[in-house]
Amino acid sequence: MSETTNAPLDMAAEGLMVKAERVCKNFGHVEVLKGIDLEVRQGEVMCVVGPSGSGKSTFLRCINHLEKIDAGRLWVDGHLVGYRQRGDKLYELREREVSAQRRDIGMVFQRFNLFPHMTALQNVMEAPMLVKGEGKDAAKARAEQLLERVGLSDRMGNYPSQLSGGQQQRVAIARALAMQPKLMLFDEPTSALDPELVGEVLDVMRDLAREGMTMVVVTHEMGFAREVGDSLVFMDGGVVVEQGAPREVLANPQHARTQAFLSKVL
Amino acid sequence: MSVGETEPRTGTIKAVPVRHPGRWVAAVAVAVLAAMLVNNLITNEAYNWAEQLKYLFSPPVLEGVRNTIWLTVAAMAGGVALGIVLALMRLSANPLLRGAAWLYIWVFRGTPLLTQLLIWGNIGALFPTIGLGIPFGPEFVSAQASALYSAAAAAALGLIFNEAAYMAEIVRGGIQSVDAGQQEAASALGLTRAQTLRRIVLPQAMRVIAPPTGNEAISMLKNTSLVMAVPYFELTFAVQNIYSHTYQIIPMLVMACLWYLFLSSLMMIGQHYLERHYGKGYAR
């Protein structure tokens, strides 16, 4: 790293976990993100809301480099995501380096994406053993602890197909936490759930927020955003339209587009 | 509610079942055909069961069975391994690798196995010497092909190269059947592509790959009989040798069929357990 002319951004000093500068993303000719500027502080819970197609999920996926950004800069914990900068030239990171960056970023998907051929316990143990080379006993002990924490100590031996959607999503959260991430990304974690199962997942997320986890949550749950969120970002058409304290934005939206959106969902 | 209702509406329904006369006619027809077949098997002396029993466990037949078994196992093992490589090439981002795999599959699937085996049997005419060296450059070691190469190797390679083309398409279908979200979840956890393939994608693809692979294995058991084109000694070759001097053609061929049936039945049992293993975690 000695050749790196601009050293890792000293985000820790500023207390920042994520910093996005004019982030753009295109899918073919469609501009999905048109210059996103955002900062997420350490320990902050940021909720991102907006109509479908507004680019909020795409932005989330850029944070752990599941999508490559086309313009702008994105840092997580002081490191440029997916690239290395030497002078004014950017170099794509190797696959291993990208994987290493992702270790510290947990992600929870709308459709859970649990590994169906593994039990709940195996789902949680897999990444620490494979990626961090953790021993089986240590991985198992922590997996059991995590599953207990999300209230599934009696479901460890079950396969995903034997679990309800809410239980699956809680396993998925435990699986992400097993890598001991510094940042958790939630991509509409309750959108695929039956209404009566939403609460159990939000409860786990609320506990996580209380413990000081930095979280970026793309969601339609305005109640959660108001209660748990430290900040609320409203996105539409690939731009951040409005952001601020959740209570203020929800109670008193400044922008006409925010008002129109909130009047439909609240 | 209707007029003339005699029973109370609560309680178990006792209705007259629908009759199926067609089923009875078909069942009788099948029973008659089965009786005719059994009668034929018992009374037709051309089967010569005694002759079959005499040769069933004779040394040449057992050697043929042994060769049939190892050829099937070797051809499937090699075919699956090479098939996985070809499938990954077909799914590669590199167009040269994709094209090479496509060309391979095109050639080996588009020509008859029997013809391919005849070529393998005469490969010495195509490549008289086999050497190790720099492509288009000097050779370091070189040997006569016939010295390195046996009929057994020709038979196994012929079956492997052909099978790999079919397995490649089966494996590719299996890999593509795995939800893209699985790859994303694995990436997000920090797994590399190779780890994702080995631990996440292939085990799930196996659920889709296993049933057609079982079919391929059973086909392979029977296709081993084609290696007499190389020529290489296996079960059908063995019974041909026997009936060429005893002239008991039908009894020997029926006996070979019984051996093939016995072996394929064993494979079906194995297939059942294999499918159950890879179906783990999927509610049926």
Interface residues (C-beta under 8 A of the other chain):
Chain A: N64 L66 E95 R96 S99 A100 R102 R103 I105 G106 M107 F109 R111 N113 L114 F115 P116 H117 M118 T119 E126 A127 L130 V131 Y159 P160 S161 Q162 A172 R175 A176 M179
Chain B: D179 G181 Q182 E184 A185 A186 S187 A188 L189 G190 L191 T192 R193 Q195 R199 I200 P203 Q204 R207 Y278 K280 G281 Y282 A283
